[in-house]
Amino acid sequence: MASATDTRYGHKDATDQNFDYMFKLLIIGNSSVGKTSFLFRYADDTFTPAFVSTVGIDFKVKTVYRNDKRVKLQIWDTAGQERYRTITTAYYRGAMGFIMMYDITNEESFTSVQDWATQIKTYSWDNAQVILVGNKCDMDDERVISPDRGKHLADQLGFEFFEASAKDNIHVRQVFERLVDIICEKMSESIDSDHPMASGGKHLRFMDTSPPLQQNCAC
């Protein structure tokens, strides 16, 4: 497991306090849909074809500029296996946005989207923003979920939708940028309200309710 001071996970960026907003984002979905690869492609522009199951939860930090603001993203990569569900759902609290991912070559991962949506509704606040992502669109020959099915489900759930590929770097950056933009839009709408998304301070932090990293998860 990585910690917040692990240099592989952007120690310099993690300790940098020069930002306007801080958003906590989670990537969720069944095991092996490509969540870790998606995160590494975005944060480091790297891709490793070997599958290594995430144990518990890890994160990376990336700072981006959107609408003339410096936005620090704390992006959590969650384990998809059922045995880690208690750990991962604890991190839903305070999350501003979710990337909910399925594998376009795996029917079960698509069917599970409804369950993941229920998890969000149960454990996160009402105004958390969600983008549904059909990953591995580079594997079109093995596709079992059409883009229309993905879009239809996203519309039913009220989510935006992308198909993407961590391997071929298709729509990875666009997914994260769109999620940040949606959060900023919603934040602007509620800035005069008492909603948790609004804050009177210069720096908006949405990570303070996270539990500490689990260092001793059993495999």
VENCOR-V639417 format. One record per helix or strand of 2 or more residues. SS is the DSSP state (H for helix, E for strand). FROM is the first residue (numbers start at 1). LEN is the number of residues. If there is no record, write none. Layout:
ss->SS from->FROM len->LEN
ss->SS from->FROM len->LEN
//
This chain:
ss->H from->7 len->3
ss->H from->11 len->5
ss->E from->21 len->9
ss->H from->35 len->10
ss->E from->57 len->10
ss->E from->69 len->10
ss->H from->82 len->8
ss->E from->97 len->7
ss->H from->107 len->5
ss->H from->113 len->11
ss->E from->129 len->7
ss->H from->140 len->3
ss->H from->147 len->11
ss->E from->160 len->4
ss->H from->172 len->18
//
